[in-house]
Amino acid sequence: MNVRKRQATDALEPVRATKQRRLHKDYYRGQHSSPTHREGLGARWARLGMEFYKLVRDTWSSWLEEPRETDLISEPPESRENTPPPASRRPVAPLPIRRHPQYLDVDQYQYPDTYSGYSQSAPVEPTLTSIASLPNKFYLAATITDFPGALRPKAELPKPRTPSPSPEPEESPQSSSRNFSHYSFLPGMGKDKWVFTERKSIFHKKHEQWLKEVRQKDLEEMSRQLYDIKKSREGYSSDYKTFEEFLAYQLRVEAQVKSASFSDLRELQRVSTVPGQTSSQDLVQRALERAKASLAEPRPKAVAPSFEKLVQSQRVKDKEIDDRLHPKAPPIPTSLPEDDEQTVDELFKKRGIISKTAREQVSADDIARLKPRVWLNDEIINFYGQLILDRAEAMKENTDTNAPKPLKVHLFNTFFWSKLQGQGYEKARLAKWTKRIDIFDKDIVLIPVNHDNTHWTAAAINFKKKRIESYDSMGYIRHNVFKLLRQYLDDEHRNKKKAPFDFTGWVDHTMEDIPLQENAFDCGVFTCQFLEALSRGEETFRFKQIDMPYLRRRMVWEIGHAKLRDDV
């Protein structure tokens, strides 16, 4: 056995010492700048906590504050124009995006075609994989500015416009109903991808209900004030419920009148879109302001008693002279004779055809429209117009030399205006309507006008006085009536006389003190009475709103007997 050989039981001795970790070269120089050697674990955890706190603070601030314009796009678009798009960011099948039209317009954007290796032939929606996870109450209002195939702005993105809140009373829960709006960052779309999000307050519905109640209360108060002023100063005779119906009817008629021209329609839209104010509120407020302004007008100054007595005596003498020269007709009665009242009640109970004259007839359903608070239809107005024509023809055969000379009258039915307005002279073949009649030989041509199944008015072509006339019981000036009737006159004259019509000396006429209706259902009765008075050559109208119940029953009697009464 070799003594120099190590025994198996002997312990192993290390050949040399374990190699130590080499320190940084700055360590030997005394410059212990390495973070590993300069800081301990506690300091590193403290720094990490501070960075996390700053990250949470900045994130929360970005949700509560509006970013500056410089924060929307981190770098100018010029520096990214020639940057090729990464393959991972190319758009795939587009997802639907809900846009707010106030902040995003697709027509303002175009697709870049300078990317190498990529082309887009047709515009597509930008692909947002994260938008699908957003709630439906969030709205995309600012564009995604730059990713391959995305929309690039043609012009500078405008600042978001915040609507100015309407003034509310002090007790208004306005602060609790305000919507929360901010710019937020879309994850996964890059550091310069911002969207404008908006979410409604939890008290939004409660505030809207409260605001609706306040507006309704204000509307009722203004309506009541206006009703009191009209009843005390203007002699309004109807009750408050009828006045409310009349205000709603006036709103519809005013909208129809103002929509006749484009400029008036734009003005109506501007007025009706005032924040916090409805169209009915605006109508009542304007009427109330006019009524209060009339009340605030200064009263006439008092004059000397002697001069006042002299003027009063002179007026009495003038009235006596006028009554002798122009005797006035007796006032309109309040009811028919007793026998005629019974006849009217029997006509209301009758069934089937009530009366016929020429080509016109009236049934029981038609005659029922002459009951109170009901609109008149075409059959009633056309039948009454035929009675006016029949009386005009009968007055021609009157041989009494002392009687005033009757007017030569022609009256179109209610379908004439709808044809003229809807189709025009040539297309509606209105030349056939006067094939056997020369309207230029008449003294006056009467026309009942239906305005879009909303309101009845009367119009006339007065050849004797050279004027186009329009009579509206709501007091509006119908410019479209003047325009269309002038065009009809010229077309008719060219067709029948082969020459343009000479409008020298012709004017558009409407009465300032015309009788006005006070409800929403008597416009047809006013129209019939306008036509009847014009056919007799009257310059003024003696009837008023208070006479409508009597005139309705009188028209029933006249239609039932197929003739007009001459007792009034």
Secondary structure, DSSP 8 states (H G I E B T S, - for coil): --TTS--TTS----SS--------HHHHTT----HHHH--HHHHHHHHHHHHHHHHHHHHHHHHS---HHHH-SS-GGGGTT----GGGS--S-----B-TTT--GGGEE-----TT---SS------TTGGGS-TT--B-S----STT--EESS--------------TT--HHHH--EEEEEE-TTS-TT-EEEEEE--TTHHHHHHHHHHHHHHHHHHHHHHHHHHHHHHS---S-HHHHHHHHHHHHHHHHHHHTTSHHHHHHHHHHHT-TT--HHHHHHHHHHHHHHHHHHS-------HHHHHHHHHHHHHHHHHHHHHS-------SS--HHHHHHHHHHHH--SEEEEETTEEEEHHHHGGGSTT----HHHHHHHHHHHHHHHHHHHT---SSS-----EEE--HHHHHHHHHT-TTTTTGGGGGSS--GGGSSEEEEEEEETTTEEEEEEEETTTTEEEEE-TT----HHHHHHHHHHHHHHHHHHTSS----TT-EEE--SS-----SSS-HHHHHHHHHHHHHTT-SS----GGGHHHHHHHHHHHHHHTS-----
